[in-house]
């Protein structure tokens, strides 16, 4: 027990001295503040994580892991050999304590390398996660833009349809008004033609009536003249009477022809 207590004390002192150096080494493994991956939401996320950059980080992580593995194996082998060697010496505990310190110091170096490799792996995962988030955000923005473009196109199409419907309706109304005006014009024209024809027919009928009246008056005058001639001939003798009858027959024949002529004359006029 008297030998173990000093040994434990020396181990504690060694850890106290080594931990600050380990912390400084671990901090040095992280990227500089200007090179660290931005936190999501603080600024625009990167939309690309190149294969070359990822391969470089993976190679760095793999090299750190290989280096840590080699140094761990070497440290373990040295510690195993040191235990065998110390048991051959007179001061076994002192030898073991010294070689144990060396082994622990080497293992701290190994853990530092492993932590550096883990930091690089974490950087790769963070970059990939940020790229996925950025791509999702870009797709969301593109989807929103496409939806807005589709909405505007639908609104424009609806406006064009309404415009065409309004133009069609206005054209139908214009055609209906034109048809009404044409019908009104035709009706008025037909009424004017009918009125004009009626006036012409009335004037023709009046002229025919006047012509018939003149013909009738002329006939009455001839008949009266022929009657007087016949009476004169009767008073003068049979020969005169026969001549008067012949003249009266001739006059009646001429009157009949004149009546036929007068009846056909107004129709020609």
C-alpha positions as CSV (number, residue, x, y, z in Angstrom):
1,X,0.0,0.0,0.0
2,X,2.9,2.4,0.8
3,X,4.2,1.9,-2.7
4,X,0.8,2.2,-4.5
5,X,-0.1,5.6,-2.9
6,X,2.9,7.5,-4.3
7,X,2.2,5.9,-7.6
8,X,-1.4,7.1,-7.6
9,X,-0.3,10.5,-6.6
10,X,2.2,10.7,-9.5
11,X,-0.5,9.6,-11.9
12,X,-2.9,12.3,-10.7
13,X,-0.2,14.9,-11.1
14,X,0.6,13.7,-14.5
15,X,-3.0,13.9,-15.6
16,X,-3.3,17.5,-14.2
17,X,-0.3,18.5,-16.3
18,X,-1.3,16.7,-19.5
19,X,-5.0,17.7,-19.6
20,X,-4.4,21.3,-20.6
21,X,-2.1,20.2,-23.4
22,X,-4.8,17.7,-24.6
23,X,-7.4,20.4,-24.6
24,X,-5.3,22.7,-26.6
25,X,-4.6,19.9,-29.1
26,X,-8.3,19.1,-29.4
27,X,-9.1,22.7,-30.1
28,X,-6.4,22.8,-32.8
29,X,-8.2,20.0,-34.6
30,X,-11.3,22.0,-35.1
31,X,-11.5,24.4,-38.1
32,X,-10.9,28.1,-37.7
33,X,-14.0,30.2,-36.8
34,X,-14.0,31.7,-40.3
35,X,-13.8,28.2,-41.8
36,X,-16.5,26.4,-39.7
37,X,-19.8,25.4,-41.1
38,X,-22.4,28.2,-40.5
39,X,-25.2,27.3,-38.2
40,X,-28.6,26.7,-39.9
41,X,-30.7,29.9,-39.9
42,X,-27.8,32.3,-39.4
43,X,-27.1,32.7,-43.1
44,X,-27.8,31.1,-46.4
45,X,-27.1,27.4,-46.4
46,X,-24.7,26.0,-49.1
47,X,-26.5,24.2,-51.8
48,X,-23.4,22.1,-52.9
49,X,-20.9,19.9,-51.2
50,X,-18.4,18.9,-53.9
51,X,-17.2,15.3,-54.1
52,X,-13.6,16.5,-54.2
53,X,-14.1,18.4,-50.9
54,X,-15.8,15.5,-49.3
55,X,-13.1,13.1,-50.5
56,X,-10.4,15.4,-49.1
57,X,-12.1,15.5,-45.6
58,X,-12.7,11.7,-45.7
59,X,-9.0,11.2,-46.6
60,X,-8.0,13.5,-43.7
61,X,-10.2,11.6,-41.3
62,X,-8.9,8.2,-42.5
63,X,-5.3,9.3,-42.1
64,X,-6.0,10.5,-38.6
65,X,-7.7,7.2,-37.7
66,X,-4.8,5.2,-39.2
67,X,-2.3,7.2,-37.4
68,X,-4.2,6.8,-34.1
69,X,-4.5,3.1,-34.7
70,X,-0.8,2.6,-35.4
71,X,0.2,4.7,-32.4
72,X,-2.2,2.8,-30.2
73,X,-1.0,-0.6,-31.3
74,X,2.6,0.6,-30.8
75,X,1.8,2.0,-27.4
76,X,0.1,-1.2,-26.3
77,X,2.9,-3.3,-27.6
78,X,5.5,-1.1,-25.7
79,X,3.4,-1.3,-22.5
80,X,3.1,-5.1,-22.8
81,X,6.9,-5.4,-23.3
82,X,7.5,-2.8,-20.5
83,X,5.6,-4.9,-18.1
84,X,7.7,-7.9,-18.9
85,X,10.9,-5.9,-18.6
86,X,9.9,-4.2,-15.3
87,X,9.3,-7.5,-13.7
88,X,12.8,-8.4,-14.4
89,X,14.1,-5.4,-12.5
90,X,14.6,-4.9,-8.8
91,X,12.3,-1.8,-8.5
92,X,9.3,-3.2,-10.2
93,X,6.7,-0.7,-9.1
94,X,8.9,2.3,-10.0
95,X,9.6,0.9,-13.4
96,X,5.9,0.1,-14.0
97,X,4.9,3.6,-12.9
98,X,7.3,5.3,-15.2
99,X,6.3,3.1,-18.2
100,X,2.6,3.5,-17.3
101,X,3.0,7.2,-17.5
102,X,4.6,7.0,-20.8
103,X,1.8,4.7,-22.0
104,X,-0.9,7.0,-20.7
105,X,0.8,10.0,-22.4
106,X,0.9,8.1,-25.6
107,X,-2.8,7.1,-25.3
108,X,-3.7,10.7,-24.8
109,X,-2.0,11.5,-28.0
110,X,-3.9,8.6,-29.6
111,X,-7.3,9.9,-28.3
112,X,-6.4,13.4,-29.5
113,X,-6.0,12.0,-33.0
114,X,-9.2,10.0,-32.7
115,X,-11.0,13.1,-31.6
116,X,-9.6,15.0,-34.5
117,X,-10.9,12.3,-36.9
118,X,-14.3,12.4,-35.2
119,X,-14.4,16.2,-35.6
120,X,-13.7,15.8,-39.4
121,X,-16.4,13.1,-39.6
122,X,-18.8,15.5,-37.8
123,X,-17.9,18.3,-40.2
124,X,-18.7,15.9,-43.1
125,X,-22.1,15.0,-41.6
126,X,-22.9,18.6,-40.8
127,X,-22.1,19.7,-44.4
128,X,-24.2,17.0,-45.9
129,X,-27.1,17.8,-43.6
130,X,-26.8,21.5,-44.5
131,X,-26.7,20.7,-48.2
132,X,-29.8,18.5,-47.9
133,X,-31.6,21.3,-46.0
134,X,-30.5,23.8,-48.6
135,X,-31.7,21.6,-51.5
136,X,-35.0,21.0,-49.8
137,X,-35.4,24.8,-49.3
138,X,-34.5,25.4,-52.9
139,X,-37.0,22.8,-54.1
140,X,-39.6,24.4,-51.8
141,X,-38.9,27.8,-53.2
142,X,-39.0,26.5,-56.8
143,X,-42.3,24.7,-56.0
144,X,-43.8,27.9,-54.6
145,X,-42.6,29.8,-57.6
146,X,-44.0,27.2,-60.0
147,X,-47.3,27.3,-58.1
148,X,-47.4,31.1,-58.3
149,X,-46.6,30.9,-62.0
150,X,-49.4,28.3,-62.5
151,X,-51.8,30.5,-60.6
152,X,-50.9,33.6,-62.7
153,X,-51.2,31.6,-65.9
154,X,-54.6,30.2,-64.8
155,X,-55.7,33.8,-63.9
156,X,-54.5,35.1,-67.3
157,X,-56.2,32.2,-69.1
158,X,-59.4,32.9,-67.2
159,X,-59.1,36.6,-68.0
160,X,-58.6,35.8,-71.7
161,X,-61.7,33.5,-71.7
162,X,-63.8,36.2,-70.1
163,X,-62.5,38.7,-72.6
164,X,-63.4,36.4,-75.5
165,X,-66.8,35.8,-74.0
166,X,-67.4,39.5,-73.5
167,X,-66.3,40.2,-77.1
168,X,-68.5,37.4,-78.4
169,X,-71.5,38.8,-76.4
170,X,-70.8,42.3,-77.6
171,X,-70.6,41.0,-81.2
172,X,-73.9,39.2,-80.8
173,X,-75.5,42.3,-79.4
174,X,-74.1,44.4,-82.3
175,X,-75.4,41.8,-84.8
176,X,-78.8,41.8,-83.1
177,X,-79.0,45.6,-83.2
178,X,-78.0,45.6,-86.8
179,X,-80.6,43.0,-87.7
180,X,-83.3,45.1,-85.8
181,X,-82.2,48.3,-87.7
182,X,-82.3,46.4,-91.0
183,X,-85.7,44.9,-90.2
184,X,-87.0,48.4,-89.2
185,X,-85.5,49.9,-92.4
186,X,-87.0,47.1,-94.6
187,X,-90.4,47.5,-92.9
188,X,-90.3,51.3,-93.4
189,X,-89.2,50.8,-97.0
190,X,-92.0,48.3,-97.7
191,X,-94.5,50.6,-96.0
192,X,-93.3,53.5,-98.1
193,X,-93.5,51.4,-101.3
194,X,-97.0,50.2,-100.3
195,X,-98.1,53.8,-99.6
196,X,-96.6,55.0,-102.9
197,X,-98.3,52.1,-104.8
198,X,-101.6,52.9,-103.0
199,X,-101.3,56.5,-104.0
200,X,-100.5,55.5,-107.6
201,X,-103.4,53.1,-107.7
202,X,-105.8,55.8,-106.3
203,X,-104.5,58.3,-108.8
204,X,-104.9,55.8,-111.7
205,X,-108.5,55.0,-110.4
206,X,-109.3,58.7,-110.3
207,X,-108.0,59.2,-113.8
208,X,-110.0,56.2,-115.1
209,X,-113.1,57.6,-113.4
210,X,-112.6,61.0,-114.9
211,X,-112.0,59.4,-118.3
212,X,-115.1,57.3,-118.1
213,X,-117.1,60.4,-117.1
214,X,-115.7,62.3,-120.1
215,X,-116.4,59.4,-122.4
216,X,-119.9,59.1,-121.0
217,X,-120.5,62.8,-121.4
218,X,-119.2,62.6,-125.0
219,X,-121.5,59.6,-125.7
220,X,-124.5,61.4,-124.3
221,X,-123.7,64.4,-126.6
222,X,-123.4,62.1,-129.6
223,X,-126.6,60.3,-128.8
224,X,-128.4,63.6,-128.3
225,X,-127.0,64.9,-131.6
226,X,-128.0,61.8,-133.5
227,X,-131.5,61.9,-132.0
228,X,-131.9,65.4,-133.2
229,X,-130.7,64.4,-136.6
230,X,-133.1,61.5,-136.7
231,X,-136.0,63.7,-135.7
232,X,-135.0,66.2,-138.4
233,X,-134.8,63.5,-140.9
234,X,-138.2,62.1,-139.9
235,X,-139.8,65.4,-140.4
236,X,-138.2,65.8,-143.8
237,X,-139.4,62.5,-145.2
238,X,-138.8,58.7,-145.5
239,X,-135.6,59.0,-147.4
240,X,-134.2,61.3,-144.9
241,X,-135.5,59.1,-142.1
242,X,-133.8,56.0,-143.6
243,X,-130.6,58.1,-144.0
244,X,-131.1,59.3,-140.4
245,X,-131.5,55.7,-139.2
246,X,-128.4,54.7,-141.0
247,X,-126.5,57.6,-139.5
248,X,-127.8,56.7,-136.1
249,X,-126.7,53.1,-136.5
250,X,-123.3,54.3,-137.7
251,X,-123.1,56.7,-134.7
252,X,-124.1,53.9,-132.3
253,X,-121.4,51.6,-133.8
254,X,-118.8,54.4,-133.4
255,X,-120.0,55.0,-129.9
256,X,-119.5,51.3,-129.0
257,X,-116.0,51.3,-130.5
258,X,-115.2,54.5,-128.6
259,X,-116.5,53.0,-125.3
260,X,-114.2,49.9,-125.8
261,X,-111.3,52.2,-126.6
262,X,-112.0,54.4,-123.5
263,X,-112.2,51.3,-121.2
264,X,-108.8,50.0,-122.4
265,X,-107.1,53.4,-122.4
266,X,-106.9,54.0,-118.5
267,X,-105.3,50.6,-118.0
268,X,-102.5,51.5,-120.5
269,X,-102.0,54.8,-118.8
